[in-house]
Amino acid sequence: MPSLARRLVPAAATLTLLALHAPQALAETPPQSPVPCLEKSALNTQMTPPQLYQSLASCAVADAWEPAIFLFALAGAYGRFDAARVTDTSAHQAVQVLPMMLFGGLPPEKSEALKAQLQSTLGNDATRGRYCSEVIAMGAPTYHPAYMINHGMGAMMQPGKDVLAPSFNAAQTWPEVVKTYLQCPAAS
């Protein structure tokens, strides 16, 4: 399934343009220190995609591929979930910017190694199915998606306006988002 990795791993060509404005909008708070590579057992539903991608970067630098792949799958699913509940569509591009910042911030050899690991793992139906089940079991995010909201034009044009969908059904949306994003096999 080569198209999955190409869809999940954004091209870095547009990174430079997007990185000019994205870091401030996508960060909740400036990091005090690098986020360590976190194992699945250390994660929780309060962790935002920016935090998860920072942890993923630490994993990639340490060649810790199992947690890196789970973090990639979870961060991407959380981002798509946030896009489903944030009504300001201009904010949704945060979902593409975060992985671009991740891959652009890694040393080239680590970026290529991560892409290869993602392709070999998520490109395989059996292992992708396991990740699908594990990401769904992790549960929907419970944080307020400020990182995404602040990335959109609505935050500048109408500061303080509630941009979360009023009748959003998290329990129904979560498994649908994961299955669509990860292209989960039918048995997941």
Contacts in CASP RR format, 6 or more apart in sequence:
PFRMAT RR
TARGET T0000
AUTHOR 0000-0000-0000
METHOD contacts of the structure
MODEL  1
MPSLARRLVPAAATLTLLALHAPQALAETPPQSPVPCLEKSALNTQMTPP
QLYQSLASCAVADAWEPAIFLFALAGAYGRFDAARVTDTSAHQAVQVLPM
MLFGGLPPEKSEALKAQLQSTLGNDATRGRYCSEVIAMGAPTYHPAYMIN
HGMGAMMQPGKDVLAPSFNAAQTWPEVVKTYLQCPAAS
1 122 0 8 1.000
1 123 0 8 1.000
1 124 0 8 1.000
1 125 0 8 1.000
1 128 0 8 1.000
1 183 0 8 1.000
2 119 0 8 1.000
2 123 0 8 1.000
4 122 0 8 1.000
4 123 0 8 1.000
4 128 0 8 1.000
4 183 0 8 1.000
5 115 0 8 1.000
5 118 0 8 1.000
5 119 0 8 1.000
5 122 0 8 1.000
5 123 0 8 1.000
8 72 0 8 1.000
8 99 0 8 1.000
8 118 0 8 1.000
8 122 0 8 1.000
9 99 0 8 1.000
9 103 0 8 1.000
9 115 0 8 1.000
9 118 0 8 1.000
9 119 0 8 1.000
10 96 0 8 1.000
10 99 0 8 1.000
10 100 0 8 1.000
10 103 0 8 1.000
11 100 0 8 1.000
12 100 0 8 1.000
12 103 0 8 1.000
12 104 0 8 1.000
12 111 0 8 1.000
14 100 0 8 1.000
15 100 0 8 1.000
15 101 0 8 1.000
15 103 0 8 1.000
15 104 0 8 1.000
18 93 0 8 1.000
18 96 0 8 1.000
18 97 0 8 1.000
18 100 0 8 1.000
18 101 0 8 1.000
19 97 0 8 1.000
19 100 0 8 1.000
19 101 0 8 1.000
22 94 0 8 1.000
22 97 0 8 1.000
22 101 0 8 1.000
22 151 0 8 1.000
23 101 0 8 1.000
25 94 0 8 1.000
25 147 0 8 1.000
25 150 0 8 1.000
25 151 0 8 1.000
25 152 0 8 1.000
25 155 0 8 1.000
26 50 0 8 1.000
26 94 0 8 1.000
26 97 0 8 1.000
26 98 0 8 1.000
26 101 0 8 1.000
26 147 0 8 1.000
26 150 0 8 1.000
26 151 0 8 1.000
27 50 0 8 1.000
27 147 0 8 1.000
28 48 0 8 1.000
28 50 0 8 1.000
28 51 0 8 1.000
28 146 0 8 1.000
28 147 0 8 1.000
31 54 0 8 1.000
34 54 0 8 1.000
34 58 0 8 1.000
35 51 0 8 1.000
35 54 0 8 1.000
35 55 0 8 1.000
35 57 0 8 1.000
35 58 0 8 1.000
36 55 0 8 1.000
36 58 0 8 1.000
37 55 0 8 1.000
37 56 0 8 1.000
37 58 0 8 1.000
37 59 0 8 1.000
37 62 0 8 1.000
37 64 0 8 1.000
37 67 0 8 1.000
37 68 0 8 1.000
38 55 0 8 1.000
38 59 0 8 1.000
38 67 0 8 1.000
38 71 0 8 1.000
39 67 0 8 1.000
40 67 0 8 1.000
40 70 0 8 1.000
40 134 0 8 1.000
40 138 0 8 1.000
43 52 0 8 1.000
43 71 0 8 1.000
43 74 0 8 1.000
43 138 0 8 1.000
45 138 0 8 1.000
45 139 0 8 1.000
45 140 0 8 1.000
45 141 0 8 1.000
45 142 0 8 1.000
45 143 0 8 1.000
46 141 0 8 1.000
46 142 0 8 1.000
46 143 0 8 1.000
47 141 0 8 1.000
47 143 0 8 1.000
48 78 0 8 1.000
48 141 0 8 1.000
48 143 0 8 1.000
48 145 0 8 1.000
48 147 0 8 1.000
49 75 0 8 1.000
49 76 0 8 1.000
49 78 0 8 1.000
49 79 0 8 1.000
49 82 0 8 1.000
49 94 0 8 1.000
49 95 0 8 1.000
49 98 0 8 1.000
49 147 0 8 1.000
50 98 0 8 1.000
50 147 0 8 1.000
52 71 0 8 1.000
52 74 0 8 1.000
52 75 0 8 1.000
52 78 0 8 1.000
53 71 0 8 1.000
53 75 0 8 1.000
53 98 0 8 1.000
53 99 0 8 1.000
53 101 0 8 1.000
53 102 0 8 1.000
55 67 0 8 1.000
55 71 0 8 1.000
56 67 0 8 1.000
56 68 0 8 1.000
56 71 0 8 1.000
56 72 0 8 1.000
56 75 0 8 1.000
56 102 0 8 1.000
57 102 0 8 1.000
57 105 0 8 1.000
57 106 0 8 1.000
59 65 0 8 1.000
59 67 0 8 1.000
59 68 0 8 1.000
59 71 0 8 1.000
60 68 0 8 1.000
60 106 0 8 1.000
60 110 0 8 1.000
60 111 0 8 1.000
60 113 0 8 1.000
60 114 0 8 1.000
61 106 0 8 1.000
61 107 0 8 1.000
61 110 0 8 1.000
63 113 0 8 1.000
65 114 0 8 1.000
65 117 0 8 1.000
65 121 0 8 1.000
68 114 0 8 1.000
68 117 0 8 1.000
69 117 0 8 1.000
69 118 0 8 1.000
69 121 0 8 1.000
69 122 0 8 1.000
69 131 0 8 1.000
70 131 0 8 1.000
70 134 0 8 1.000
70 135 0 8 1.000
72 99 0 8 1.000
72 114 0 8 1.000
72 118 0 8 1.000
73 122 0 8 1.000
73 131 0 8 1.000
73 134 0 8 1.000
73 135 0 8 1.000
73 182 0 8 1.000
74 135 0 8 1.000
74 138 0 8 1.000
75 98 0 8 1.000
75 99 0 8 1.000
76 95 0 8 1.000
76 99 0 8 1.000
76 181 0 8 1.000
77 135 0 8 1.000
77 177 0 8 1.000
77 178 0 8 1.000
77 181 0 8 1.000
77 182 0 8 1.000
78 141 0 8 1.000
79 94 0 8 1.000
79 95 0 8 1.000
79 98 0 8 1.000
79 145 0 8 1.000
79 148 0 8 1.000
80 95 0 8 1.000
80 177 0 8 1.000
80 180 0 8 1.000
80 181 0 8 1.000
81 140 0 8 1.000
81 141 0 8 1.000
81 170 0 8 1.000
81 173 0 8 1.000
81 174 0 8 1.000
81 177 0 8 1.000
82 94 0 8 1.000
82 95 0 8 1.000
82 141 0 8 1.000
82 145 0 8 1.000
82 148 0 8 1.000
83 91 0 8 1.000
83 92 0 8 1.000
83 95 0 8 1.000
83 148 0 8 1.000
84 165 0 8 1.000
84 168 0 8 1.000
84 173 0 8 1.000
84 177 0 8 1.000
85 145 0 8 1.000
85 164 0 8 1.000
85 165 0 8 1.000
85 168 0 8 1.000
85 170 0 8 1.000
85 173 0 8 1.000
86 92 0 8 1.000
86 145 0 8 1.000
86 148 0 8 1.000
86 149 0 8 1.000
86 163 0 8 1.000
86 164 0 8 1.000
86 165 0 8 1.000
87 163 0 8 1.000
87 164 0 8 1.000
87 165 0 8 1.000
88 149 0 8 1.000
88 152 0 8 1.000
88 153 0 8 1.000
88 154 0 8 1.000
88 155 0 8 1.000
88 163 0 8 1.000
90 151 0 8 1.000
90 152 0 8 1.000
90 153 0 8 1.000
90 154 0 8 1.000
91 148 0 8 1.000
91 149 0 8 1.000
91 150 0 8 1.000
91 151 0 8 1.000
91 152 0 8 1.000
91 153 0 8 1.000
91 154 0 8 1.000
91 155 0 8 1.000
91 163 0 8 1.000
92 148 0 8 1.000
93 151 0 8 1.000
93 152 0 8 1.000
94 147 0 8 1.000
94 148 0 8 1.000
94 151 0 8 1.000
94 152 0 8 1.000
95 148 0 8 1.000
97 151 0 8 1.000
103 111 0 8 1.000
103 114 0 8 1.000
103 115 0 8 1.000
104 111 0 8 1.000
105 111 0 8 1.000
106 114 0 8 1.000
121 127 0 8 1.000
121 128 0 8 1.000
121 131 0 8 1.000
122 128 0 8 1.000
122 131 0 8 1.000
122 182 0 8 1.000
125 185 0 8 1.000
126 185 0 8 1.000
128 182 0 8 1.000
128 183 0 8 1.000
128 184 0 8 1.000
128 185 0 8 1.000
129 182 0 8 1.000
129 184 0 8 1.000
129 185 0 8 1.000
129 187 0 8 1.000
129 188 0 8 1.000
131 182 0 8 1.000
132 178 0 8 1.000
132 179 0 8 1.000
132 182 0 8 1.000
132 184 0 8 1.000
132 185 0 8 1.000
132 188 0 8 1.000
133 188 0 8 1.000
135 178 0 8 1.000
135 182 0 8 1.000
136 174 0 8 1.000
136 175 0 8 1.000
136 178 0 8 1.000
136 179 0 8 1.000
136 188 0 8 1.000
139 174 0 8 1.000
140 170 0 8 1.000
140 171 0 8 1.000
140 173 0 8 1.000
140 174 0 8 1.000
145 164 0 8 1.000
149 155 0 8 1.000
149 163 0 8 1.000
154 161 0 8 1.000
154 163 0 8 1.000
178 184 0 8 1.000
179 188 0 8 1.000
END
